[in-house]
Amino acid sequence: MGFRHVVLFKWKSDSTSEQRDAAIEALRQWGRDAEQYGALTFGTDAGLAEGNWDTAVVVDLPDRDAYLAYAADERHQKMIAEYIRPILAERAAVQHET
Amino acid sequence: MGFRHVVLFKWKSDSTSEQRDAAIEALRQWGRDAEQYGALTFGTDAGLAEGNWDTAVVVDLPDRDAYLAYAADERHQKMIAEYIRPILAERAAVQHET
């Protein structure tokens, strides 16, 4: 049994490619910082389907408590506030046991 | 390098628990049928965060072509038409290289 956090982002249509690139780079850095909690995988949509969102993040953690610690981490909150939220049009998330 | 398909569902607020359970069971069956393409993991939201969606599906495939075959599979299309679409309020998806 483990615990998985899945989140999808759709960026604002008026966000710049520099802002999007910076968000991806911030996610990359956060993935390294978050290794203490679990394994973070993310990626940018490959453009195969109409209506897709922009970016997916999947985090595999040992348990629910590790997720709560991951979510509350100050570096995580700072990354979201600085790089994600300013260009965020929509966010959808599910956390579930695996 | 591999390829990941991430999809989140939000069910209609007037869907019944029987319909939702049937959709989850259909996803479970489809996960077994889809083993020829890759590894499918899914789960129902644990209820830790306000505003979360209901169900997450993550499929890890060897490459983009395997995803296209997975997506087009007739059993997949039938499962979506019979169990997912009737109770679907919102869907968000991203496919990306890993």
N, CA and C atoms of all chains as a GROMACS GRO file, in nm:
protein
  588
    1MET      N    1   0.084  -0.120   0.000
    1MET     CA    2   0.000   0.000   0.000
    1MET      C    3   0.087   0.125   0.000
    2GLY      N    4   0.054   0.216  -0.090
    2GLY     CA    5   0.119   0.345  -0.092
    2GLY      C    6   0.013   0.452  -0.111
    3PHE      N    7   0.058   0.571  -0.144
    3PHE     CA    8  -0.035   0.683  -0.158
    3PHE      C    9   0.011   0.767  -0.276
    4ARG      N   10  -0.083   0.802  -0.363
    4ARG     CA   11  -0.048   0.876  -0.484
    4ARG      C   12  -0.122   1.010  -0.490
    5HIS      N   13  -0.048   1.112  -0.526
    5HIS     CA   14  -0.102   1.246  -0.548
    5HIS      C   15  -0.092   1.276  -0.697
    6VAL      N   16  -0.206   1.307  -0.758
    6VAL     CA   17  -0.211   1.337  -0.901
    6VAL      C   18  -0.269   1.477  -0.918
    7VAL      N   19  -0.198   1.562  -0.991
    7VAL     CA   20  -0.250   1.698  -1.013
    7VAL      C   21  -0.225   1.740  -1.158
    8LEU      N   22  -0.326   1.800  -1.216
    8LEU     CA   23  -0.315   1.853  -1.353
    8LEU      C   24  -0.332   2.004  -1.349
    9PHE      N   25  -0.253   2.072  -1.432
    9PHE     CA   26  -0.261   2.217  -1.442
    9PHE      C   27  -0.298   2.259  -1.584
   10LYS      N   28  -0.383   2.359  -1.593
   10LYS     CA   29  -0.402   2.430  -1.720
   10LYS      C   30  -0.354   2.573  -1.699
   11TRP      N   31  -0.262   2.616  -1.783
   11TRP     CA   32  -0.206   2.751  -1.768
   11TRP      C   33  -0.297   2.856  -1.831
   12LYS      N   34  -0.287   2.977  -1.780
   12LYS     CA   35  -0.361   3.090  -1.838
   12LYS      C   36  -0.318   3.111  -1.983
   13SER      N   37  -0.415   3.142  -2.067
   13SER     CA   38  -0.384   3.158  -2.210
   13SER      C   39  -0.291   3.277  -2.235
   14ASP      N   40  -0.290   3.374  -2.143
   14ASP     CA   41  -0.202   3.489  -2.162
   14ASP      C   42  -0.068   3.474  -2.087
   15SER      N   43  -0.041   3.354  -2.037
   15SER     CA   44   0.091   3.333  -1.976
   15SER      C   45   0.196   3.322  -2.086
   16THR      N   46   0.317   3.364  -2.054
   16THR     CA   47   0.423   3.363  -2.155
   16THR      C   48   0.497   3.229  -2.152
   17SER      N   49   0.569   3.199  -2.259
   17SER     CA   50   0.646   3.074  -2.261
   17SER      C   51   0.757   3.081  -2.156
   18GLU      N   52   0.807   3.202  -2.126
   18GLU     CA   53   0.908   3.216  -2.021
   18GLU      C   54   0.848   3.177  -1.885
   19GLN      N   55   0.726   3.222  -1.860
   19GLN     CA   56   0.660   3.187  -1.733
   19GLN      C   57   0.635   3.037  -1.723
   20ARG      N   58   0.593   2.978  -1.834
   20ARG     CA   59   0.566   2.832  -1.833
   20ARG      C   60   0.695   2.754  -1.815
   21ASP      N   61   0.800   2.798  -1.884
   21ASP     CA   62   0.930   2.731  -1.869
   21ASP      C   63   0.980   2.743  -1.725
   22ALA      N   64   0.959   2.859  -1.666
   22ALA     CA   65   1.004   2.880  -1.528
   22ALA      C   66   0.926   2.790  -1.432
   23ALA      N   67   0.796   2.771  -1.460
   23ALA     CA   68   0.714   2.682  -1.376
   23ALA      C   69   0.765   2.538  -1.386
   24ILE      N   70   0.797   2.494  -1.508
   24ILE     CA   71   0.847   2.358  -1.528
   24ILE      C   72   0.982   2.341  -1.457
   25GLU      N   73   1.067   2.442  -1.468
   25GLU     CA   74   1.197   2.435  -1.400
   25GLU      C   75   1.178   2.432  -1.248
   26ALA      N   76   1.082   2.509  -1.200
   26ALA     CA   77   1.054   2.510  -1.056
   26ALA      C   78   1.002   2.373  -1.011
   27LEU      N   79   0.918   2.308  -1.094
   27LEU     CA   80   0.870   2.174  -1.063
   27LEU      C   81   0.986   2.075  -1.060
   28ARG      N   82   1.081   2.093  -1.154
   28ARG     CA   83   1.197   2.003  -1.160
   28ARG      C   84   1.278   2.014  -1.030
   29GLN      N   85   1.301   2.139  -0.988
   29GLN     CA   86   1.376   2.161  -0.864
   29GLN      C   87   1.301   2.105  -0.744
   30TRP      N   88   1.169   2.131  -0.742
   30TRP     CA   89   1.089   2.082  -0.630
   30TRP      C   90   1.089   1.929  -0.627
   31GLY      N   91   1.087   1.865  -0.744
   31GLY     CA   92   1.095   1.719  -0.749
   31GLY      C   93   1.219   1.667  -0.680
   32ARG      N   94   1.329   1.740  -0.696
   32ARG     CA   95   1.453   1.697  -0.628
   32ARG      C   96   1.443   1.722  -0.477
   33ASP      N   97   1.390   1.840  -0.442
   33ASP     CA   98   1.375   1.871  -0.298
   33ASP      C   99   1.280   1.772  -0.231
   34ALA      N  100   1.179   1.725  -0.307
   34ALA     CA  101   1.072   1.642  -0.249
   34ALA      C  102   1.111   1.496  -0.238
   35GLU      N  103   1.231   1.460  -0.281
   35GLU     CA  104   1.272   1.318  -0.277
   35GLU      C  105   1.265   1.260  -0.136
   36GLN      N  106   1.275   1.346  -0.036
   36GLN     CA  107   1.265   1.297   0.101
   36GLN      C  108   1.126   1.241   0.133
   37TYR      N  109   1.025   1.285   0.055
   37TYR     CA  110   0.887   1.238   0.078
   37TYR      C  111   0.849   1.122  -0.012
   38GLY      N  112   0.894   1.125  -0.138
   38GLY     CA  113   0.855   1.023  -0.233
   38GLY      C  114   0.910   1.056  -0.370
   39ALA      N  115   0.854   0.994  -0.473
   39ALA     CA  116   0.904   1.010  -0.610
   39ALA      C  117   0.806   1.095  -0.692
   40LEU      N  118   0.856   1.206  -0.744
   40LEU     CA  119   0.773   1.299  -0.821
   40LEU      C  120   0.806   1.287  -0.970
   41THR      N  121   0.702   1.268  -1.051
   41THR     CA  122   0.718   1.265  -1.196
   41THR      C  123   0.627   1.372  -1.255
   42PHE      N  124   0.676   1.445  -1.353
   42PHE     CA  125   0.591   1.546  -1.415
   42PHE      C  126   0.624   1.554  -1.563
   43GLY      N  127   0.532   1.617  -1.638
   43GLY     CA  128   0.558   1.634  -1.780
   43GLY      C  129   0.460   1.728  -1.844
   44THR      N  130   0.496   1.770  -1.963
   44THR     CA  131   0.418   1.866  -2.041
   44THR      C  132   0.344   1.790  -2.152
   45ASP      N  133   0.220   1.828  -2.172
   45ASP     CA  134   0.134   1.755  -2.265
   45ASP      C  135   0.196   1.742  -2.404
   46ALA      N  136   0.185   1.621  -2.459
   46ALA     CA  137   0.246   1.589  -2.588
   46ALA      C  138   0.166   1.639  -2.708
   47GLY      N  139   0.046   1.694  -2.683
   47GLY     CA  140  -0.032   1.752  -2.793
   47GLY      C  141  -0.102   1.651  -2.881
   48LEU      N  142  -0.135   1.534  -2.825
   48LEU     CA  143  -0.200   1.430  -2.906
   48LEU      C  144  -0.351   1.446  -2.911
   49ALA      N  145  -0.409   1.515  -2.813
   49ALA     CA  146  -0.555   1.521  -2.804
   49ALA      C  147  -0.602   1.664  -2.781
   50GLU      N  148  -0.704   1.699  -2.851
   50GLU     CA  149  -0.773   1.828  -2.836
   50GLU      C  150  -0.828   1.842  -2.694
   51GLY      N  151  -0.812   1.959  -2.637
   51GLY     CA  152  -0.874   1.985  -2.506
   51GLY      C  153  -0.792   1.939  -2.387
   52ASN      N  154  -0.676   1.882  -2.413
   52ASN     CA  155  -0.591   1.841  -2.301
   52ASN      C  156  -0.545   1.961  -2.219
   53TRP      N  157  -0.512   1.933  -2.093
   53TRP     CA  158  -0.452   2.035  -2.009
   53TRP      C  159  -0.301   2.040  -2.036
   54ASP      N  160  -0.227   2.121  -1.958
   54ASP     CA  161  -0.088   2.148  -1.997
   54ASP      C  162   0.018   2.062  -1.929
   55THR      N  163   0.002   2.040  -1.800
   55THR     CA  164   0.110   1.977  -1.723
   55THR      C  165   0.051   1.880  -1.621
   56ALA      N  166   0.115   1.765  -1.607
   56ALA     CA  167   0.074   1.665  -1.509
   56ALA      C  168   0.185   1.642  -1.408
   57VAL      N  169   0.148   1.627  -1.282
   57VAL     CA  170   0.242   1.591  -1.176
   57VAL      C  171   0.185   1.470  -1.102
   58VAL      N  172   0.266   1.366  -1.086
   58VAL     CA  173   0.226   1.248  -1.011
   58VAL      C  174   0.334   1.225  -0.904
   59VAL      N  175   0.289   1.213  -0.779
   59VAL     CA  176   0.383   1.192  -0.669
   59VAL      C  177   0.346   1.063  -0.597
   60ASP      N  178   0.441   0.970  -0.592
   60ASP     CA  179   0.419   0.843  -0.522
   60ASP      C  180   0.488   0.847  -0.387
   61LEU      N  181   0.408   0.829  -0.285
   61LEU     CA  182   0.453   0.844  -0.147
   61LEU      C  183   0.423   0.718  -0.069
   62PRO      N  184   0.491   0.698   0.043
   62PRO     CA  185   0.464   0.575   0.120
   62PRO      C  186   0.326   0.572   0.182
   63ASP      N  187   0.275   0.686   0.226
   63ASP     CA  188   0.146   0.686   0.294
   63ASP      C  189   0.088   0.828   0.299
   64ARG      N  190  -0.031   0.836   0.351
   64ARG     CA  191  -0.106   0.961   0.360
   64ARG      C  192  -0.031   1.068   0.441
   65ASP      N  193   0.033   1.026   0.548
   65ASP     CA  194   0.108   1.122   0.631
   65ASP      C  195   0.223   1.184   0.553
   66ALA      N  196   0.289   1.103   0.470
   66ALA     CA  197   0.397   1.157   0.387
   66ALA      C  198   0.341   1.260   0.289
   67TYR      N  199   0.219   1.234   0.236
   67TYR     CA  200   0.157   1.332   0.148
   67TYR      C  201   0.129   1.463   0.221
   68LEU      N  202   0.077   1.452   0.341
   68LEU     CA  203   0.044   1.574   0.416
   68LEU      C  204   0.170   1.656   0.445
   69ALA      N  205   0.279   1.588   0.475
   69ALA     CA  206   0.407   1.657   0.498
   69ALA      C  207   0.458   1.720   0.368
   70TYR      N  208   0.447   1.644   0.259
   70TYR     CA  209   0.485   1.693   0.126
   70TYR      C  210   0.407   1.822   0.092
   71ALA      N  211   0.274   1.814   0.111
   71ALA     CA  212   0.188   1.927   0.073
   71ALA      C  213   0.220   2.051   0.155
   72ALA      N  214   0.254   2.031   0.281
   72ALA     CA  215   0.274   2.144   0.372
   72ALA      C  216   0.416   2.201   0.366
   73ASP      N  217   0.508   2.134   0.298
   73ASP     CA  218   0.648   2.177   0.296
   73ASP      C  219   0.658   2.323   0.248
   74GLU      N  220   0.733   2.400   0.322
   74GLU     CA  221   0.745   2.544   0.295
   74GLU      C  222   0.801   2.573   0.155
   75ARG      N  223   0.898   2.492   0.112
   75ARG     CA  224   0.956   2.510  -0.023
   75ARG      C  225   0.851   2.483  -0.130
   76HIS      N  226   0.762   2.387  -0.103
   76HIS     CA  227   0.653   2.353  -0.194
   76HIS      C  228   0.556   2.470  -0.206
   77GLN      N  229   0.517   2.521  -0.091
   77GLN     CA  230   0.424   2.634  -0.088
   77GLN      C  231   0.482   2.756  -0.160
   78LYS      N  232   0.610   2.779  -0.139
   78LYS     CA  233   0.678   2.894  -0.202
   78LYS      C  234   0.683   2.874  -0.354
   79MET      N  235   0.715   2.754  -0.398
   79MET     CA  236   0.721   2.724  -0.541
   79MET      C  237   0.585   2.747  -0.607
   80ILE      N  238   0.479   2.700  -0.540
   80ILE     CA  239   0.343   2.718  -0.593
   80ILE      C  240   0.309   2.867  -0.602
   81ALA      N  241   0.338   2.939  -0.495
   81ALA     CA  242   0.302   3.082  -0.491
   81ALA      C  243   0.377   3.163  -0.596
   82GLU      N  244   0.505   3.128  -0.617
   82GLU     CA  245   0.588   3.209  -0.708
   82GLU      C  246   0.572   3.172  -0.855
   83TYR      N  247   0.559   3.041  -0.882
   83TYR     CA  248   0.568   2.995  -1.021
   83TYR      C  249   0.440   2.937  -1.079
   84ILE      N  250   0.359   2.874  -0.995
   84ILE     CA  251   0.239   2.804  -1.045
   84ILE      C  252   0.118   2.898  -1.043
   85ARG      N  253   0.089   2.952  -0.927
   85ARG     CA  254  -0.036   3.027  -0.911
   85ARG      C  255  -0.048   3.146  -1.007
   86PRO      N  256   0.061   3.219  -1.033
   86PRO     CA  257   0.047   3.337  -1.122
   86PRO      C  258   0.002   3.303  -1.264
   87ILE      N  259   0.026   3.180  -1.309
   87ILE     CA  260  -0.012   3.146  -1.448
   87ILE      C  261  -0.120   3.037  -1.452
   88LEU      N  262  -0.182   3.011  -1.337
   88LEU     CA  263  -0.276   2.899  -1.328
   88LEU      C  264  -0.418   2.938  -1.369
   89ALA      N  265  -0.470   2.872  -1.473
   89ALA     CA  266  -0.609   2.892  -1.512
   89ALA      C  267  -0.699   2.791  -1.439
   90GLU      N  268  -0.656   2.662  -1.438
   90GLU     CA  269  -0.734   2.559  -1.371
   90GLU      C  270  -0.641   2.456  -1.310
   91ARG      N  271  -0.687   2.396  -1.200
   91ARG     CA  272  -0.612   2.292  -1.131
   91ARG      C  273  -0.710   2.180  -1.094
   92ALA      N  274  -0.672   2.057  -1.117
   92ALA     CA  275  -0.754   1.943  -1.075
   92ALA      C  276  -0.662   1.844  -1.005
   93ALA      N  277  -0.706   1.794  -0.889
   93ALA     CA  278  -0.621   1.702  -0.813
   93ALA      C  279  -0.702   1.589  -0.752
   94VAL      N  280  -0.638   1.476  -0.738
   94VAL     CA  281  -0.692   1.360  -0.666
   94VAL      C  282  -0.576   1.299  -0.589
   95GLN      N  283  -0.601   1.262  -0.464
   95GLN     CA  284  -0.505   1.182  -0.388
   95GLN      C  285  -0.574   1.050  -0.355
   96HIS      N  286  -0.502   0.941  -0.374
   96HIS     CA  287  -0.566   0.812  -0.346
   96HIS      C  288  -0.465   0.708  -0.297
   97GLU      N  289  -0.516   0.611  -0.224
   97GLU     CA  290  -0.433   0.497  -0.183
   97GLU      C  291  -0.405   0.408  -0.303
   98THR      N  292  -0.290   0.343  -0.299
   98THR     CA  293  -0.254   0.257  -0.412
   98THR      C  294  -0.231   0.114  -0.364
   99MET      N  295   1.317   0.602  -2.149
   99MET     CA  296   1.203   0.684  -2.192
   99MET      C  297   1.076   0.599  -2.200
  100GLY      N  298   0.970   0.652  -2.143
  100GLY     CA  299   0.840   0.588  -2.156
  100GLY      C  300   0.737   0.696  -2.184
  101PHE      N  301   0.612   0.661  -2.167
  101PHE     CA  302   0.505   0.755  -2.199
  101PHE      C  303   0.395   0.736  -2.095
  102ARG      N  304   0.347   0.847  -2.042
  102ARG     CA  305   0.247   0.841  -1.934
  102ARG      C  306   0.119   0.914  -1.974
  103HIS      N  307   0.007   0.848  -1.948
  103HIS     CA  308  -0.126   0.907  -1.969
  103HIS      C  309  -0.187   0.931  -1.831
  104VAL      N  310  -0.224   1.057  -1.805
  104VAL     CA  311  -0.284   1.094  -1.676
  104VAL      C  312  -0.421   1.154  -1.703
  105VAL      N  313  -0.523   1.101  -1.639
  105VAL     CA  314  -0.658   1.157  -1.658
  105VAL      C  315  -0.731   1.165  -1.525
  106LEU      N  316  -0.798   1.277  -1.505
  106LEU     CA  317  -0.879   1.296  -1.385
  106LEU      C  318  -1.025   1.313  -1.425
  107PHE      N  319  -1.113   1.255  -1.343
  107PHE     CA  320  -1.256   1.266  -1.368
  107PHE      C  321  -1.325   1.334  -1.250
  108LYS      N  322  -1.422   1.417  -1.284
  108LYS     CA  323  -1.517   1.466  -1.182
  108LYS      C  324  -1.655   1.414  -1.223
  109TRP      N  325  -1.720   1.345  -1.132
  109TRP     CA  326  -1.851   1.286  -1.164
  109TRP      C  327  -1.963   1.389  -1.147
  110LYS      N  328  -2.069   1.369  -1.220
  110LYS     CA  329  -2.188   1.454  -1.206
  110LYS      C  330  -2.242   1.444  -1.064
  111SER      N  331  -2.287   1.558  -1.012
  111SER     CA  332  -2.334   1.558  -0.873
  111SER      C  333  -2.461   1.474  -0.857
  112ASP      N  334  -2.535   1.454  -0.965
  112ASP     CA  335  -2.656   1.371  -0.953
  112ASP      C  336  -2.631   1.225  -0.992
  113SER      N  337  -2.505   1.186  -1.007
  113SER     CA  338  -2.478   1.044  -1.033
  113SER      C  339  -2.498   0.966  -0.903
  114THR      N  340  -2.539   0.841  -0.916
  114THR     CA  341  -2.565   0.760  -0.797
  114THR      C  342  -2.438   0.686  -0.755
  115SER      N  343  -2.435   0.642  -0.630
  115SER     CA  344  -2.318   0.566  -0.584
  115SER      C  345  -2.307   0.435  -0.661
  116GLU      N  346  -2.421   0.379  -0.704
  116GLU     CA  347  -2.417   0.257  -0.786
  116GLU      C  348  -2.347   0.286  -0.920
  117GLN      N  349  -2.378   0.399  -0.980
  117GLN     CA  350  -2.314   0.435  -1.107
  117GLN      C  351  -2.164   0.456  -1.089
  118ARG      N  352  -2.127   0.524  -0.979
  118ARG     CA  353  -1.984   0.549  -0.953
  118ARG      C  354  -1.911   0.418  -0.925
  119ASP      N  355  -1.975   0.332  -0.848
  119ASP     CA  356  -1.913   0.202  -0.819
  119ASP      C  357  -1.896   0.121  -0.947
  120ALA      N  358  -1.996   0.129  -1.035
  120ALA     CA  359  -1.989   0.054  -1.162
  120ALA      C  360  -1.876   0.109  -1.250
  121ALA      N  361  -1.857   0.241  -1.246
  121ALA     CA  362  -1.748   0.301  -1.324
  121ALA      C  363  -1.612   0.254  -1.272
  122ILE      N  364  -1.597   0.250  -1.140
  122ILE     CA  365  -1.472   0.204  -1.078
  122ILE      C  366  -1.446   0.057  -1.114
  123GLU      N  367  -1.553  -0.023  -1.107
  123GLU     CA  368  -1.538  -0.165  -1.141
  123GLU      C  369  -1.501  -0.181  -1.289
  124ALA      N  370  -1.560  -0.097  -1.375
  124ALA     CA  371  -1.528  -0.102  -1.518
  124ALA      C  372  -1.382  -0.061  -1.541
  125LEU      N  373  -1.334   0.039  -1.466
  125LEU     CA  374  -1.192   0.078  -1.475
  125LEU      C  375  -1.102  -0.036  -1.430
  126ARG      N  376  -1.145  -0.107  -1.325
  126ARG     CA  377  -1.065  -0.219  -1.274
  126ARG      C  378  -1.052  -0.327  -1.383
  127GLN      N  379  -1.166  -0.358  -1.446
  127GLN     CA  380  -1.165  -0.460  -1.552
  127GLN      C  381  -1.080  -0.412  -1.669
  128TRP      N  382  -1.098  -0.284  -1.706
  128TRP     CA  383  -1.021  -0.231  -1.819
  128TRP      C  384  -0.871  -0.232  -1.789
  129GLY      N  385  -0.835  -0.206  -1.665
  129GLY     CA  386  -0.694  -0.212  -1.625
  129GLY      C  387  -0.635  -0.348  -1.653
  130ARG      N  388  -0.714  -0.453  -1.629
  130ARG     CA  389  -0.666  -0.589  -1.657
  130ARG      C  390  -0.656  -0.612  -1.808
  131ASP      N  391  -0.761  -0.568  -1.880
  131ASP     CA  392  -0.759  -0.585  -2.026
  131ASP      C  393  -0.644  -0.507  -2.089
  132ALA      N  394  -0.609  -0.394  -2.028
  132ALA     CA  395  -0.510  -0.302  -2.088
  132ALA      C  396  -0.366  -0.343  -2.057
  133GLU      N  397  -0.348  -0.451  -1.982
  133GLU     CA  398  -0.212  -0.493  -1.946
  133GLU      C  399  -0.123  -0.517  -2.068
  134GLN      N  400  -0.186  -0.547  -2.180
  134GLN     CA  401  -0.108  -0.568  -2.302
  134GLN      C  402  -0.039  -0.440  -2.349
  135TYR      N  403  -0.093  -0.324  -2.306
  135TYR     CA  404  -0.035  -0.196  -2.347
  135TYR      C  405   0.062  -0.139  -2.244
  136GLY      N  406   0.028  -0.156  -2.116
  136GLY     CA  407   0.110  -0.096  -2.012
  136GLY      C  408   0.045  -0.120  -1.876
  137ALA      N  409   0.086  -0.041  -1.777
  137ALA     CA  410   0.037  -0.060  -1.640
  137ALA      C  411  -0.058   0.053  -1.602
  138LEU      N  412  -0.180   0.017  -1.566
  138LEU     CA  413  -0.282   0.116  -1.531
  138LEU      C  414  -0.304   0.117  -1.380
  139THR      N  415  -0.298   0.237  -1.321
  139THR     CA  416  -0.328   0.254  -1.179
  139THR      C  417  -0.440   0.356  -1.166
  140PHE      N  418  -0.535   0.331  -1.078
  140PHE     CA  419  -0.642   0.427  -1.060
  140PHE      C  420  -0.684   0.429  -0.914
  141GLY      N  421  -0.756   0.534  -0.877
  141GLY     CA  422  -0.805   0.540  -0.740
  141GLY      C  423  -0.905   0.651  -0.722
  142THR      N  424  -0.974   0.641  -0.610
  142THR     CA  425  -1.080   0.735  -0.573
  142THR      C  426  -1.026   0.831  -0.468
  143ASP      N  427  -1.059   0.958  -0.484
  143ASP     CA  428  -1.004   1.062  -0.398
  143ASP      C  429  -1.025   1.033  -0.248
  144ALA      N  430  -0.919   1.055  -0.173
  144ALA     CA  431  -0.918   1.024  -0.030
  144ALA      C  432  -0.989   1.129   0.056
  145GLY      N  433  -1.029   1.241  -0.007
  145GLY     CA  434  -1.106   1.340   0.068
  145GLY      C  435  -1.023   1.429   0.159
  146LEU      N  436  -0.896   1.446   0.127
  146LEU     CA  437  -0.809   1.529   0.212
  146LEU      C  438  -0.817   1.677   0.180
  147ALA      N  439  -0.861   1.712   0.059
  147ALA     CA  440  -0.858   1.854   0.017
  147ALA      C  441  -0.989   1.895  -0.047
  148GLU      N  442  -1.033   2.009  -0.010
  148GLU     CA  443  -1.153   2.074  -0.067
  148GLU      C  444  -1.132   2.094  -0.217
  149GLY      N  445  -1.235   2.068  -0.295
  149GLY     CA  446  -1.228   2.099  -0.438
  149GLY      C  447  -1.162   1.993  -0.523
  150ASN      N  448  -1.118   1.884  -0.461
  150ASN     CA  449  -1.058   1.777  -0.540
  150ASN      C  450  -1.159   1.714  -0.635
  151TRP      N  451  -1.108   1.652  -0.741
  151TRP     CA  452  -1.192   1.576  -0.831
  151TRP      C  453  -1.210   1.436  -0.772
  152ASP      N  454  -1.277   1.346  -0.848
  152ASP     CA  455  -1.319   1.219  -0.788
  152ASP      C  456  -1.226   1.101  -0.811
  153THR      N  457  -1.175   1.088  -0.932
  153THR     CA  458  -1.103   0.965  -0.968
  153THR      C  459  -0.984   1.000  -1.056
  154ALA      N  460  -0.872   0.934  -1.030
  154ALA     CA  461  -0.750   0.953  -1.111
  154ALA      C  462  -0.713   0.821  -1.177
  155VAL      N  463  -0.668   0.830  -1.302
  155VAL     CA  464  -0.615   0.714  -1.374
  155VAL      C  465  -0.478   0.753  -1.429
  156VAL      N  466  -0.379   0.670  -1.403
  156VAL     CA  467  -0.244   0.691  -1.458
  156VAL      C  468  -0.203   0.563  -1.531
  157VAL      N  469  -0.164   0.578  -1.656
  157VAL     CA  470  -0.125   0.462  -1.736
  157VAL      C  471   0.019   0.482  -1.783
  158ASP      N  472   0.106   0.387  -1.749
  158ASP     CA  473   0.246   0.392  -1.791
  158ASP      C  474   0.267   0.295  -1.905
  159LEU      N  475   0.311   0.351  -2.016
  159LEU     CA  476   0.323   0.276  -2.141
  159LEU      C  477   0.465   0.287  -2.193
  160PRO      N  478   0.505   0.196  -2.280
  160PRO     CA  479   0.642   0.204  -2.331
  160PRO      C  480   0.667   0.326  -2.420
  161ASP      N  481   0.568   0.366  -2.499
  161ASP     CA  482   0.590   0.477  -2.591
  161ASP      C  483   0.455   0.533  -2.640
  162ARG      N  484   0.463   0.637  -2.718
  162ARG     CA  485   0.348   0.710  -2.770
  162ARG      C  486   0.258   0.619  -2.855
  163ASP      N  487   0.317   0.532  -2.933
  163ASP     CA  488   0.238   0.441  -3.016
  163ASP      C  489   0.154   0.346  -2.931
  164ALA      N  490   0.212   0.300  -2.822
  164ALA     CA  491   0.136   0.213  -2.731
  164ALA      C  492   0.018   0.291  -2.673
  165TYR      N  493   0.038   0.419  -2.642
  165TYR     CA  494  -0.074   0.502  -2.593
  165TYR      C  495  -0.184   0.513  -2.698
  166LEU      N  496  -0.146   0.537  -2.822
  166LEU     CA  497  -0.246   0.554  -2.928
  166LEU      C  498  -0.326   0.424  -2.946
  167ALA      N  499  -0.258   0.311  -2.936
  167ALA     CA  500  -0.328   0.182  -2.946
  167ALA      C  501  -0.420   0.161  -2.825
  168TYR      N  502  -0.368   0.197  -2.707
  168TYR     CA  503  -0.447   0.189  -2.583
  168TYR      C  504  -0.575   0.273  -2.596
  169ALA      N  505  -0.557   0.397  -2.641
  169ALA     CA  506  -0.670   0.491  -2.649
  169ALA      C  507  -0.776   0.441  -2.747
  170ALA      N  508  -0.731   0.380  -2.855
  170ALA     CA  509  -0.823   0.340  -2.962
  170ALA      C  510  -0.887   0.204  -2.938
  171ASP      N  511  -0.840   0.130  -2.838
  171ASP     CA  512  -0.891  -0.006  -2.816
  171ASP      C  513  -1.044  -0.004  -2.801
  172GLU      N  514  -1.109  -0.096  -2.872
  172GLU     CA  515  -1.255  -0.099  -2.876
  172GLU      C  516  -1.316  -0.123  -2.737
  173ARG      N  517  -1.250  -0.208  -2.656
  173ARG     CA  518  -1.301  -0.234  -2.520
  173ARG      C  519  -1.292  -0.108  -2.434
  174HIS      N  520  -1.187  -0.028  -2.458
  174HIS     CA  521  -1.168   0.099  -2.388
  174HIS      C  522  -1.281   0.196  -2.424
  175GLN      N  523  -1.304   0.210  -2.553
  175GLN     CA  524  -1.409   0.300  -2.601
  175GLN      C  525  -1.546   0.258  -2.547
  176LYS      N  526  -1.570   0.129  -2.544
  176LYS     CA  527  -1.699   0.076  -2.495
  176LYS      C  528  -1.714   0.105  -2.345
  177MET      N  529  -1.606   0.084  -2.270
  177MET     CA  530  -1.608   0.109  -2.126
  177MET      C  531  -1.638   0.256  -2.098
  178ILE      N  532  -1.572   0.345  -2.174
  178ILE     CA  533  -1.595   0.489  -2.157
  178ILE      C  534  -1.740   0.525  -2.189
  179ALA      N  535  -1.790   0.473  -2.300
  179ALA     CA  536  -1.926   0.509  -2.344
  179ALA      C  537  -2.031   0.458  -2.245
  180GLU      N  538  -2.007   0.340  -2.189
  180GLU     CA  539  -2.110   0.278  -2.103
  180GLU      C  540  -2.105   0.325  -1.959
  181TYR      N  541  -1.982   0.345  -1.906
  181TYR     CA  542  -1.970   0.366  -1.762
  181TYR      C  543  -1.918   0.504  -1.722
  182ILE      N  544  -1.833   0.564  -1.807
  182ILE     CA  545  -1.771   0.692  -1.768
  182ILE      C  546  -1.855   0.811  -1.817
  183ARG      N  547  -1.881   0.814  -1.946
  183ARG     CA  548  -1.945   0.932  -2.004
  183ARG      C  549  -2.081   0.965  -1.941
  184PRO      N  550  -2.165   0.865  -1.910
  184PRO     CA  551  -2.296   0.898  -1.854
  184PRO      C  552  -2.291   0.974  -1.721
  185ILE      N  553  -2.181   0.959  -1.646
  185ILE     CA  554  -2.177   1.026  -1.515
  185ILE      C  555  -2.067   1.133  -1.510
  186LEU      N  556  -2.013   1.168  -1.626
  186LEU     CA  557  -1.896   1.257  -1.630
  186LEU      C  558  -1.937   1.405  -1.631
  187ALA      N  559  -1.892   1.478  -1.530
  187ALA     CA  560  -1.912   1.624  -1.528
  187ALA      C  561  -1.793   1.694  -1.593
  188GLU      N  562  -1.670   1.651  -1.557
  188GLU     CA  563  -1.550   1.712  -1.615
  188GLU      C  564  -1.441   1.607  -1.629
  189ARG      N  565  -1.357   1.628  -1.730
  189ARG     CA  566  -1.243   1.539  -1.756
  189ARG      C  567  -1.123   1.626  -1.787
  190ALA      N  568  -1.008   1.593  -1.731
  190ALA     CA  569  -0.884   1.663  -1.763
  190ALA      C  570  -0.777   1.558  -1.788
  191ALA      N  571  -0.701   1.575  -1.897
  191ALA     CA  572  -0.600   1.475  -1.931
  191ALA      C  573  -0.472   1.541  -1.980
  192VAL      N  574  -0.362   1.474  -1.954
  192VAL     CA  575  -0.230   1.511  -2.008
  192VAL      C  576  -0.160   1.380  -2.044
  193GLN      N  577  -0.097   1.376  -2.160
  193GLN     CA  578  -0.007   1.266  -2.193
  193GLN      C  579   0.133   1.325  -2.209
  194HIS      N  580   0.232   1.258  -2.152
  194HIS     CA  581   0.367   1.313  -2.163
  194HIS      C  582   0.473   1.204  -2.164
  195GLU      N  583   0.586   1.238  -2.223
  195GLU     CA  584   0.700   1.147  -2.219
  195GLU      C  585   0.759   1.146  -2.079
  196THR      N  586   0.820   1.034  -2.043
  196THR     CA  587   0.877   1.023  -1.908
  196THR      C  588   1.026   0.991  -1.918
   0.00000   0.00000   0.00000
